[in-house]
């Protein structure tokens, strides 16, 4: 199965589960380099949702609120955390481009 199809399937499953909880908002963005991200997590005080990015792009369905975004990276790149992502009900919150940095050697 292609990476794109896996991302679509993961997003659909996540979206379906979040819709049942009343969420209608998303966090989306792009990771550079595209092949260096393993997973992208959206975490707040009560919930955690993750997706596997495809071609560096991700869409995470979430409830309105204040979120942190965690990007798990493959070596030699480092784990990235973006804080204070404010999501409003019914809105798409775009994080823009997240640039991963390499671990110093």
Steps between C-alpha positions, in 0.01 A plus 500: 500500500638843411596757765226729375232231538627418849477868595146528358391187685660617828344845465160345430517272806619787721240738356225244553593447865531872568170582325328266741642712784368822342818638341477688171840673486840406356869576535695469178844579369807385315829353621837551330677277415190302413646154550644574847173503698367172647191628684334827590317520833251762617483495880299704750410447867248223431556366147774377269459434127770396254532457126772374271591779258504428128744691284562721803137616525263431789140570604394426858134522605472648851261673738520874553759597759868554566727230354866401479631343181770232529688382193687170532798512266730236357875524563694716445212748555374603844159484666312833474232645730287800406298642788196724537313402186157654551223322312153652472189290448431435133830652384807374319817599684805498273839465667680584177834334425673321786873468426673210667859552614776245492662376818846656543778246450 
